[in-house]
Amino acid sequence: MSEHAQPKDIDFAVDRNNLYREESFTDLKVASIRRLIPVNQDGTEDRSRTPIFLGHTQLMSPEGPVPLQARLMANNLDEAMNEFPKAMESALAQVVENLKELQKKEAEEKGDSRIIVP
């Protein structure tokens, strides 16, 4: 049996009770903020659910761009802009931690596979 999902095993059905309209805001420098506005099946705004704000940016590294994204705990765009720097710093710290963990794991694997000759 294949380890990969077969097309017939993937559920492509749209969750009609969890629809959002997307708006994007940017300062054309660092910040990109997406506001996901809950909508009903007919596209009208669903005021019973709270909008979701997501922050995005990318940093350049010697290996290329490093994308960062995080949910912004905000109720409006002003709060989202205020939350953006802290959320990106946290996302960057998580990326750095993940890279350190990966490097440590790779070092351990290389250490285990060394042949020591007396």
C-alpha positions in Angstrom: 0.0 0.0 0.0 1.3 3.5 -0.9 2.3 5.9 1.8 0.8 8.8 -0.2 -2.9 9.7 -0.1 -4.7 8.7 -3.2 -7.0 11.3 -4.9 -10.1 9.3 -3.9 -9.0 9.5 -0.3 -8.9 13.3 -0.2 -12.1 15.1 0.9 -12.4 18.2 -1.4 -15.8 19.2 0.0 -16.2 22.9 0.9 -17.0 23.5 4.6 -20.0 25.8 3.9 -20.3 26.7 7.6 -16.8 28.0 7.8 -16.5 30.5 5.0 -14.4 33.7 5.1 -13.9 36.7 2.8 -10.3 37.9 2.7 -9.0 41.5 2.8 -5.3 42.4 2.6 -3.5 45.4 4.0 0.2 46.3 3.5 2.6 49.1 4.2 4.6 48.1 1.1 7.7 47.7 3.4 7.4 45.0 6.1 3.9 44.3 7.1 1.2 42.4 5.4 -2.0 41.8 7.3 -4.9 39.7 6.2 -8.4 40.1 7.7 -10.6 37.1 7.3 -14.2 38.2 7.6 -16.7 35.4 8.3 -19.4 35.1 5.7 -22.6 33.1 5.2 -23.1 30.7 2.3 -24.6 33.6 0.3 -21.5 35.8 0.8 -23.1 38.1 3.3 -21.1 38.9 6.5 -21.8 36.6 9.4 -21.7 38.9 12.4 -22.1 36.0 14.8 -18.4 35.1 14.2 -15.3 37.2 14.9 -12.9 38.2 12.1 -9.5 36.7 12.1 -6.3 38.7 11.6 -3.1 37.1 10.2 0.3 38.8 9.9 2.8 38.0 7.2 6.3 39.1 6.4 9.6 37.7 5.1 13.2 38.1 6.0 16.1 37.6 3.6 18.8 35.1 4.6 21.8 33.8 2.7 19.7 30.8 1.7 16.8 32.9 0.5 13.6 34.4 1.9 12.3 33.2 5.2 8.5 33.6 5.5 7.0 34.4 8.9 3.4 34.4 9.7 1.3 34.4 12.9 -2.2 35.0 14.0 -2.7 38.4 15.4 -4.9 38.5 18.5 -6.9 41.6 17.5 -10.5 42.8 17.2 -9.8 45.5 14.6 -7.1 46.6 12.1 -5.6 49.2 14.5 -5.1 46.4 17.2 -3.7 44.1 14.5 -1.1 46.7 13.5 -0.1 47.2 17.1 0.1 43.4 17.6 2.2 42.8 14.4 5.7 43.5 15.7 5.4 41.3 18.8 3.8 38.5 16.7 6.5 38.6 14.1 9.2 38.5 16.8 7.6 35.5 18.3 7.3 33.8 14.9 11.0 34.5 14.3 12.0 33.1 17.6 10.0 29.9 16.8 11.7 29.6 13.4 15.1 30.0 15.1 14.2 27.4 17.7 13.1 25.0 15.0 16.3 25.5 13.1 18.4 24.8 16.2 16.4 21.7 16.9 16.9 20.5 13.3 20.7 21.2 13.5 20.9 19.3 16.8 19.1 16.4 15.3 21.3 16.3 12.2 24.4 16.5 14.4 23.2 13.6 16.5 22.5 11.5 13.4 25.9 12.2 11.9 27.5 11.4 15.3 25.7 8.1 15.4 26.8 7.1 11.9 30.5 7.8 12.3 32.9 4.9 12.1 35.6 5.1 14.7 38.8 3.5 13.6 41.4 2.9 16.4 
